[in-house]
Amino acid sequence: MFDVFWRAVVIGIGATVLMDLWAILLHKAFGQPRPNWGPVGRWVWHLTDKVFHDDIGDAAPYAHEVALGWAFHYFVGIVYGIILVVLAGTGWLAAPTFLPAFILGIVTVGAGWFLLAPGMGAGWAASRRPNPMRIRALNLVAHTVFALGLWGTALLIR
């Protein structure tokens, strides 16, 4: 069981790395701004006080918010890797298929749309941003890339 846990952790890390590489590619090829994990770190820091902010930029800064945001990003990726292995079963580790990873990848968009975005003041599914449909489309693509990372990492370490 110990081996299964660590494989799930590695799958989550691998998927998160692929998602980050995707963001770098979008930045270099299309000038898409790279993710800023500072506001996420600030949000995490203030979770003990408040979950939903009107604007996370108005919350008191935290000296290590960028590092906390990055750590949280990878922590969430690891948790999703563990959830995938728990839901798909250990047999999936021996013969990974894309569908369970894809379903989880798309379902996880909901955490961003219905917890993180409104928590930081962007509204439900980024509805308070000037370009919510573009953000939503980019979220769906990024989480599909994350799903490919879950599956691909599982294939690499089987």
PyMOL commands that place a pseudoatom at each C-alpha (Angstrom):
pseudoatom trace, name=CA, resn=MET, resi=1, chain=A, elem=C, hetatm=0, pos=[0.000, 0.000, 0.000]
pseudoatom trace, name=CA, resn=PHE, resi=2, chain=A, elem=C, hetatm=0, pos=[2.935, 2.317, 0.722]
pseudoatom trace, name=CA, resn=ASP, resi=3, chain=A, elem=C, hetatm=0, pos=[4.108, 1.909, -2.884]
pseudoatom trace, name=CA, resn=VAL, resi=4, chain=A, elem=C, hetatm=0, pos=[0.636, 2.775, -4.197]
pseudoatom trace, name=CA, resn=PHE, resi=5, chain=A, elem=C, hetatm=0, pos=[0.571, 5.988, -2.148]
pseudoatom trace, name=CA, resn=TRP, resi=6, chain=A, elem=C, hetatm=0, pos=[3.946, 7.174, -3.452]
pseudoatom trace, name=CA, resn=ARG, resi=7, chain=A, elem=C, hetatm=0, pos=[3.025, 6.306, -7.023]
pseudoatom trace, name=CA, resn=ALA, resi=8, chain=A, elem=C, hetatm=0, pos=[-0.138, 8.394, -6.647]
pseudoatom trace, name=CA, resn=VAL, resi=9, chain=A, elem=C, hetatm=0, pos=[1.966, 11.265, -5.274]
pseudoatom trace, name=CA, resn=VAL, resi=10, chain=A, elem=C, hetatm=0, pos=[4.340, 11.049, -8.248]
pseudoatom trace, name=CA, resn=ILE, resi=11, chain=A, elem=C, hetatm=0, pos=[1.386, 10.962, -10.657]
pseudoatom trace, name=CA, resn=GLY, resi=12, chain=A, elem=C, hetatm=0, pos=[0.024, 14.169, -9.123]
pseudoatom trace, name=CA, resn=ILE, resi=13, chain=A, elem=C, hetatm=0, pos=[3.421, 15.870, -9.290]
pseudoatom trace, name=CA, resn=GLY, resi=14, chain=A, elem=C, hetatm=0, pos=[3.964, 14.782, -12.901]
pseudoatom trace, name=CA, resn=ALA, resi=15, chain=A, elem=C, hetatm=0, pos=[0.558, 16.111, -13.948]
pseudoatom trace, name=CA, resn=THR, resi=16, chain=A, elem=C, hetatm=0, pos=[1.186, 19.430, -12.204]
pseudoatom trace, name=CA, resn=VAL, resi=17, chain=A, elem=C, hetatm=0, pos=[4.588, 19.770, -13.875]
pseudoatom trace, name=CA, resn=LEU, resi=18, chain=A, elem=C, hetatm=0, pos=[2.995, 19.167, -17.284]
pseudoatom trace, name=CA, resn=MET, resi=19, chain=A, elem=C, hetatm=0, pos=[0.362, 21.792, -16.531]
pseudoatom trace, name=CA, resn=ASP, resi=20, chain=A, elem=C, hetatm=0, pos=[3.137, 24.255, -15.620]
pseudoatom trace, name=CA, resn=LEU, resi=21, chain=A, elem=C, hetatm=0, pos=[5.032, 23.431, -18.815]
pseudoatom trace, name=CA, resn=TRP, resi=22, chain=A, elem=C, hetatm=0, pos=[1.805, 24.089, -20.739]
pseudoatom trace, name=CA, resn=ALA, resi=23, chain=A, elem=C, hetatm=0, pos=[1.572, 27.531, -19.117]
pseudoatom trace, name=CA, resn=ILE, resi=24, chain=A, elem=C, hetatm=0, pos=[5.177, 28.266, -20.133]
pseudoatom trace, name=CA, resn=LEU, resi=25, chain=A, elem=C, hetatm=0, pos=[4.412, 27.202, -23.717]
pseudoatom trace, name=CA, resn=LEU, resi=26, chain=A, elem=C, hetatm=0, pos=[1.333, 29.458, -23.840]
pseudoatom trace, name=CA, resn=HIS, resi=27, chain=A, elem=C, hetatm=0, pos=[3.421, 32.322, -22.485]
pseudoatom trace, name=CA, resn=LYS, resi=28, chain=A, elem=C, hetatm=0, pos=[6.289, 31.879, -24.951]
pseudoatom trace, name=CA, resn=ALA, resi=29, chain=A, elem=C, hetatm=0, pos=[4.183, 31.083, -28.022]
pseudoatom trace, name=CA, resn=PHE, resi=30, chain=A, elem=C, hetatm=0, pos=[1.189, 33.379, -27.505]
pseudoatom trace, name=CA, resn=GLY, resi=31, chain=A, elem=C, hetatm=0, pos=[2.180, 35.903, -24.838]
pseudoatom trace, name=CA, resn=GLN, resi=32, chain=A, elem=C, hetatm=0, pos=[-0.362, 34.460, -22.394]
pseudoatom trace, name=CA, resn=PRO, resi=33, chain=A, elem=C, hetatm=0, pos=[0.489, 35.757, -18.900]
pseudoatom trace, name=CA, resn=ARG, resi=34, chain=A, elem=C, hetatm=0, pos=[2.061, 33.095, -16.705]
pseudoatom trace, name=CA, resn=PRO, resi=35, chain=A, elem=C, hetatm=0, pos=[0.117, 32.065, -13.602]
pseudoatom trace, name=CA, resn=ASN, resi=36, chain=A, elem=C, hetatm=0, pos=[0.742, 34.291, -10.601]
pseudoatom trace, name=CA, resn=TRP, resi=37, chain=A, elem=C, hetatm=0, pos=[0.692, 32.080, -7.523]
pseudoatom trace, name=CA, resn=GLY, resi=38, chain=A, elem=C, hetatm=0, pos=[1.121, 35.019, -5.130]
pseudoatom trace, name=CA, resn=PRO, resi=39, chain=A, elem=C, hetatm=0, pos=[-2.601, 35.824, -4.852]
pseudoatom trace, name=CA, resn=VAL, resi=40, chain=A, elem=C, hetatm=0, pos=[-3.325, 32.118, -4.345]
pseudoatom trace, name=CA, resn=GLY, resi=41, chain=A, elem=C, hetatm=0, pos=[-0.774, 32.033, -1.529]
pseudoatom trace, name=CA, resn=ARG, resi=42, chain=A, elem=C, hetatm=0, pos=[-2.365, 35.115, 0.019]
pseudoatom trace, name=CA, resn=TRP, resi=43, chain=A, elem=C, hetatm=0, pos=[-5.776, 33.436, -0.236]
pseudoatom trace, name=CA, resn=VAL, resi=44, chain=A, elem=C, hetatm=0, pos=[-4.454, 30.261, 1.424]
pseudoatom trace, name=CA, resn=TRP, resi=45, chain=A, elem=C, hetatm=0, pos=[-2.815, 32.347, 4.167]
pseudoatom trace, name=CA, resn=HIS, resi=46, chain=A, elem=C, hetatm=0, pos=[-6.133, 34.034, 4.952]
pseudoatom trace, name=CA, resn=LEU, resi=47, chain=A, elem=C, hetatm=0, pos=[-8.282, 30.863, 4.859]
pseudoatom trace, name=CA, resn=THR, resi=48, chain=A, elem=C, hetatm=0, pos=[-8.364, 30.755, 8.654]
pseudoatom trace, name=CA, resn=ASP, resi=49, chain=A, elem=C, hetatm=0, pos=[-10.138, 34.139, 8.637]
pseudoatom trace, name=CA, resn=LYS, resi=50, chain=A, elem=C, hetatm=0, pos=[-12.193, 34.143, 5.464]
pseudoatom trace, name=CA, resn=VAL, resi=51, chain=A, elem=C, hetatm=0, pos=[-12.808, 31.961, 2.414]
pseudoatom trace, name=CA, resn=PHE, resi=52, chain=A, elem=C, hetatm=0, pos=[-14.509, 34.414, 0.054]
pseudoatom trace, name=CA, resn=HIS, resi=53, chain=A, elem=C, hetatm=0, pos=[-12.957, 37.832, -0.546]
pseudoatom trace, name=CA, resn=ASP, resi=54, chain=A, elem=C, hetatm=0, pos=[-14.267, 40.742, -2.590]
pseudoatom trace, name=CA, resn=ASP, resi=55, chain=A, elem=C, hetatm=0, pos=[-10.700, 41.195, -3.864]
pseudoatom trace, name=CA, resn=ILE, resi=56, chain=A, elem=C, hetatm=0, pos=[-7.773, 39.163, -2.556]
pseudoatom trace, name=CA, resn=GLY, resi=57, chain=A, elem=C, hetatm=0, pos=[-5.539, 42.129, -3.412]
pseudoatom trace, name=CA, resn=ASP, resi=58, chain=A, elem=C, hetatm=0, pos=[-7.179, 44.032, -0.553]
pseudoatom trace, name=CA, resn=ALA, resi=59, chain=A, elem=C, hetatm=0, pos=[-6.238, 41.357, 2.000]
pseudoatom trace, name=CA, resn=ALA, resi=60, chain=A, elem=C, hetatm=0, pos=[-3.115, 41.902, 4.082]
pseudoatom trace, name=CA, resn=PRO, resi=61, chain=A, elem=C, hetatm=0, pos=[-0.041, 40.663, 2.192]
pseudoatom trace, name=CA, resn=TYR, resi=62, chain=A, elem=C, hetatm=0, pos=[1.970, 37.706, 3.405]
pseudoatom trace, name=CA, resn=ALA, resi=63, chain=A, elem=C, hetatm=0, pos=[5.744, 37.792, 2.985]
pseudoatom trace, name=CA, resn=HIS, resi=64, chain=A, elem=C, hetatm=0, pos=[5.940, 34.287, 1.496]
pseudoatom trace, name=CA, resn=GLU, resi=65, chain=A, elem=C, hetatm=0, pos=[2.703, 34.244, -0.470]
pseudoatom trace, name=CA, resn=VAL, resi=66, chain=A, elem=C, hetatm=0, pos=[4.326, 33.318, -3.793]
pseudoatom trace, name=CA, resn=ALA, resi=67, chain=A, elem=C, hetatm=0, pos=[6.075, 30.308, -2.241]
pseudoatom trace, name=CA, resn=LEU, resi=68, chain=A, elem=C, hetatm=0, pos=[2.885, 29.338, -0.406]
pseudoatom trace, name=CA, resn=GLY, resi=69, chain=A, elem=C, hetatm=0, pos=[0.913, 29.632, -3.658]
pseudoatom trace, name=CA, resn=TRP, resi=70, chain=A, elem=C, hetatm=0, pos=[3.353, 27.359, -5.501]
pseudoatom trace, name=CA, resn=ALA, resi=71, chain=A, elem=C, hetatm=0, pos=[3.358, 24.848, -2.626]
pseudoatom trace, name=CA, resn=PHE, resi=72, chain=A, elem=C, hetatm=0, pos=[-0.446, 24.855, -2.559]
pseudoatom trace, name=CA, resn=HIS, resi=73, chain=A, elem=C, hetatm=0, pos=[-0.573, 24.365, -6.351]
pseudoatom trace, name=CA, resn=TYR, resi=74, chain=A, elem=C, hetatm=0, pos=[1.585, 21.229, -6.052]
pseudoatom trace, name=CA, resn=PHE, resi=75, chain=A, elem=C, hetatm=0, pos=[-0.217, 20.040, -2.919]
pseudoatom trace, name=CA, resn=VAL, resi=76, chain=A, elem=C, hetatm=0, pos=[-3.534, 20.159, -4.781]
pseudoatom trace, name=CA, resn=GLY, resi=77, chain=A, elem=C, hetatm=0, pos=[-2.003, 18.310, -7.751]
pseudoatom trace, name=CA, resn=ILE, resi=78, chain=A, elem=C, hetatm=0, pos=[-0.755, 15.591, -5.392]
pseudoatom trace, name=CA, resn=VAL, resi=79, chain=A, elem=C, hetatm=0, pos=[-4.163, 15.312, -3.720]
pseudoatom trace, name=CA, resn=TYR, resi=80, chain=A, elem=C, hetatm=0, pos=[-5.776, 14.919, -7.152]
pseudoatom trace, name=CA, resn=GLY, resi=81, chain=A, elem=C, hetatm=0, pos=[-3.265, 12.187, -8.021]
pseudoatom trace, name=CA, resn=ILE, resi=82, chain=A, elem=C, hetatm=0, pos=[-4.191, 10.340, -4.832]
pseudoatom trace, name=CA, resn=ILE, resi=83, chain=A, elem=C, hetatm=0, pos=[-7.922, 10.805, -5.490]
pseudoatom trace, name=CA, resn=LEU, resi=84, chain=A, elem=C, hetatm=0, pos=[-7.495, 9.373, -8.999]
pseudoatom trace, name=CA, resn=VAL, resi=85, chain=A, elem=C, hetatm=0, pos=[-5.776, 6.239, -7.727]
pseudoatom trace, name=CA, resn=VAL, resi=86, chain=A, elem=C, hetatm=0, pos=[-8.353, 5.793, -4.949]
pseudoatom trace, name=CA, resn=LEU, resi=87, chain=A, elem=C, hetatm=0, pos=[-11.296, 6.182, -7.350]
pseudoatom trace, name=CA, resn=ALA, resi=88, chain=A, elem=C, hetatm=0, pos=[-9.831, 4.278, -10.310]
pseudoatom trace, name=CA, resn=GLY, resi=89, chain=A, elem=C, hetatm=0, pos=[-8.361, 1.565, -8.093]
pseudoatom trace, name=CA, resn=THR, resi=90, chain=A, elem=C, hetatm=0, pos=[-4.898, 0.122, -7.870]
pseudoatom trace, name=CA, resn=GLY, resi=91, chain=A, elem=C, hetatm=0, pos=[-5.542, -1.969, -10.990]
pseudoatom trace, name=CA, resn=TRP, resi=92, chain=A, elem=C, hetatm=0, pos=[-5.517, 1.291, -12.947]
pseudoatom trace, name=CA, resn=LEU, resi=93, chain=A, elem=C, hetatm=0, pos=[-1.849, 1.738, -11.976]
pseudoatom trace, name=CA, resn=ALA, resi=94, chain=A, elem=C, hetatm=0, pos=[-0.950, -1.462, -13.847]
pseudoatom trace, name=CA, resn=ALA, resi=95, chain=A, elem=C, hetatm=0, pos=[-2.906, -0.498, -16.985]
pseudoatom trace, name=CA, resn=PRO, resi=96, chain=A, elem=C, hetatm=0, pos=[-3.667, 3.248, -16.938]
pseudoatom trace, name=CA, resn=THR, resi=97, chain=A, elem=C, hetatm=0, pos=[-6.372, 4.491, -19.276]
pseudoatom trace, name=CA, resn=PHE, resi=98, chain=A, elem=C, hetatm=0, pos=[-7.091, 8.086, -20.167]
pseudoatom trace, name=CA, resn=LEU, resi=99, chain=A, elem=C, hetatm=0, pos=[-10.807, 8.249, -19.367]
pseudoatom trace, name=CA, resn=PRO, resi=100, chain=A, elem=C, hetatm=0, pos=[-10.594, 8.203, -15.538]
pseudoatom trace, name=CA, resn=ALA, resi=101, chain=A, elem=C, hetatm=0, pos=[-7.820, 10.821, -15.647]
pseudoatom trace, name=CA, resn=PHE, resi=102, chain=A, elem=C, hetatm=0, pos=[-9.823, 12.966, -18.077]
pseudoatom trace, name=CA, resn=ILE, resi=103, chain=A, elem=C, hetatm=0, pos=[-12.991, 12.787, -15.984]
pseudoatom trace, name=CA, resn=LEU, resi=104, chain=A, elem=C, hetatm=0, pos=[-11.076, 13.795, -12.850]
pseudoatom trace, name=CA, resn=GLY, resi=105, chain=A, elem=C, hetatm=0, pos=[-9.244, 16.551, -14.731]
pseudoatom trace, name=CA, resn=ILE, resi=106, chain=A, elem=C, hetatm=0, pos=[-12.501, 18.099, -15.910]
pseudoatom trace, name=CA, resn=VAL, resi=107, chain=A, elem=C, hetatm=0, pos=[-14.219, 17.678, -12.533]
pseudoatom trace, name=CA, resn=THR, resi=108, chain=A, elem=C, hetatm=0, pos=[-11.318, 19.483, -10.827]
pseudoatom trace, name=CA, resn=VAL, resi=109, chain=A, elem=C, hetatm=0, pos=[-12.065, 22.603, -12.864]
pseudoatom trace, name=CA, resn=GLY, resi=110, chain=A, elem=C, hetatm=0, pos=[-14.983, 22.990, -10.470]
pseudoatom trace, name=CA, resn=ALA, resi=111, chain=A, elem=C, hetatm=0, pos=[-12.641, 23.650, -7.542]
pseudoatom trace, name=CA, resn=GLY, resi=112, chain=A, elem=C, hetatm=0, pos=[-11.177, 26.591, -9.405]
pseudoatom trace, name=CA, resn=TRP, resi=113, chain=A, elem=C, hetatm=0, pos=[-14.503, 27.894, -10.661]
pseudoatom trace, name=CA, resn=PHE, resi=114, chain=A, elem=C, hetatm=0, pos=[-16.550, 27.483, -7.496]
pseudoatom trace, name=CA, resn=LEU, resi=115, chain=A, elem=C, hetatm=0, pos=[-13.994, 27.859, -4.689]
pseudoatom trace, name=CA, resn=LEU, resi=116, chain=A, elem=C, hetatm=0, pos=[-10.740, 29.501, -5.765]
pseudoatom trace, name=CA, resn=ALA, resi=117, chain=A, elem=C, hetatm=0, pos=[-12.074, 32.133, -8.192]
pseudoatom trace, name=CA, resn=PRO, resi=118, chain=A, elem=C, hetatm=0, pos=[-14.880, 33.393, -5.955]
pseudoatom trace, name=CA, resn=GLY, resi=119, chain=A, elem=C, hetatm=0, pos=[-12.596, 33.027, -2.943]
pseudoatom trace, name=CA, resn=MET, resi=120, chain=A, elem=C, hetatm=0, pos=[-10.165, 35.478, -4.501]
pseudoatom trace, name=CA, resn=GLY, resi=121, chain=A, elem=C, hetatm=0, pos=[-12.870, 37.871, -5.681]
pseudoatom trace, name=CA, resn=ALA, resi=122, chain=A, elem=C, hetatm=0, pos=[-13.128, 36.838, -9.346]
pseudoatom trace, name=CA, resn=GLY, resi=123, chain=A, elem=C, hetatm=0, pos=[-16.702, 35.582, -8.945]
pseudoatom trace, name=CA, resn=TRP, resi=124, chain=A, elem=C, hetatm=0, pos=[-18.160, 32.190, -9.792]
pseudoatom trace, name=CA, resn=ALA, resi=125, chain=A, elem=C, hetatm=0, pos=[-16.221, 30.744, -12.729]
pseudoatom trace, name=CA, resn=ALA, resi=126, chain=A, elem=C, hetatm=0, pos=[-14.422, 34.094, -13.148]
pseudoatom trace, name=CA, resn=SER, resi=127, chain=A, elem=C, hetatm=0, pos=[-17.732, 35.884, -13.826]
pseudoatom trace, name=CA, resn=ARG, resi=128, chain=A, elem=C, hetatm=0, pos=[-16.375, 39.164, -12.396]
pseudoatom trace, name=CA, resn=ARG, resi=129, chain=A, elem=C, hetatm=0, pos=[-13.430, 39.242, -14.788]
pseudoatom trace, name=CA, resn=PRO, resi=130, chain=A, elem=C, hetatm=0, pos=[-13.626, 41.122, -18.102]
pseudoatom trace, name=CA, resn=ASN, resi=131, chain=A, elem=C, hetatm=0, pos=[-13.077, 37.920, -20.120]
pseudoatom trace, name=CA, resn=PRO, resi=132, chain=A, elem=C, hetatm=0, pos=[-14.753, 35.049, -18.211]
pseudoatom trace, name=CA, resn=MET, resi=133, chain=A, elem=C, hetatm=0, pos=[-15.402, 32.843, -21.261]
pseudoatom trace, name=CA, resn=ARG, resi=134, chain=A, elem=C, hetatm=0, pos=[-11.735, 32.997, -22.295]
pseudoatom trace, name=CA, resn=ILE, resi=135, chain=A, elem=C, hetatm=0, pos=[-10.654, 32.177, -18.734]
pseudoatom trace, name=CA, resn=ARG, resi=136, chain=A, elem=C, hetatm=0, pos=[-13.085, 29.254, -18.590]
pseudoatom trace, name=CA, resn=ALA, resi=137, chain=A, elem=C, hetatm=0, pos=[-11.864, 27.882, -21.925]
pseudoatom trace, name=CA, resn=LEU, resi=138, chain=A, elem=C, hetatm=0, pos=[-8.229, 28.172, -20.821]
pseudoatom trace, name=CA, resn=ASN, resi=139, chain=A, elem=C, hetatm=0, pos=[-9.137, 26.437, -17.535]
pseudoatom trace, name=CA, resn=LEU, resi=140, chain=A, elem=C, hetatm=0, pos=[-10.739, 23.539, -19.391]
pseudoatom trace, name=CA, resn=VAL, resi=141, chain=A, elem=C, hetatm=0, pos=[-7.730, 23.156, -21.675]
pseudoatom trace, name=CA, resn=ALA, resi=142, chain=A, elem=C, hetatm=0, pos=[-5.262, 23.403, -18.771]
pseudoatom trace, name=CA, resn=HIS, resi=143, chain=A, elem=C, hetatm=0, pos=[-7.144, 20.744, -16.825]
pseudoatom trace, name=CA, resn=THR, resi=144, chain=A, elem=C, hetatm=0, pos=[-7.216, 18.530, -19.900]
pseudoatom trace, name=CA, resn=VAL, resi=145, chain=A, elem=C, hetatm=0, pos=[-3.432, 18.912, -20.044]
pseudoatom trace, name=CA, resn=PHE, resi=146, chain=A, elem=C, hetatm=0, pos=[-3.379, 18.049, -16.330]
pseudoatom trace, name=CA, resn=ALA, resi=147, chain=A, elem=C, hetatm=0, pos=[-5.390, 14.899, -17.135]
pseudoatom trace, name=CA, resn=LEU, resi=148, chain=A, elem=C, hetatm=0, pos=[-2.891, 13.990, -19.854]
pseudoatom trace, name=CA, resn=GLY, resi=149, chain=A, elem=C, hetatm=0, pos=[-0.187, 14.447, -17.220]
pseudoatom trace, name=CA, resn=LEU, resi=150, chain=A, elem=C, hetatm=0, pos=[-1.975, 12.144, -14.779]
pseudoatom trace, name=CA, resn=TRP, resi=151, chain=A, elem=C, hetatm=0, pos=[-2.303, 9.462, -17.431]
pseudoatom trace, name=CA, resn=GLY, resi=152, chain=A, elem=C, hetatm=0, pos=[1.137, 9.974, -18.963]
pseudoatom trace, name=CA, resn=THR, resi=153, chain=A, elem=C, hetatm=0, pos=[2.919, 9.889, -15.617]
pseudoatom trace, name=CA, resn=ALA, resi=154, chain=A, elem=C, hetatm=0, pos=[1.012, 6.739, -14.675]
pseudoatom trace, name=CA, resn=LEU, resi=155, chain=A, elem=C, hetatm=0, pos=[2.144, 5.148, -17.942]
pseudoatom trace, name=CA, resn=LEU, resi=156, chain=A, elem=C, hetatm=0, pos=[5.753, 6.176, -17.307]
pseudoatom trace, name=CA, resn=ILE, resi=157, chain=A, elem=C, hetatm=0, pos=[5.922, 4.694, -13.796]
pseudoatom trace, name=CA, resn=ARG, resi=158, chain=A, elem=C, hetatm=0, pos=[3.774, 1.544, -14.218]
for i in range(1, 158): cmd.bond("trace and resi %d" % i, "trace and resi %d" % (i + 1))
show_as sticks, trace
zoom trace
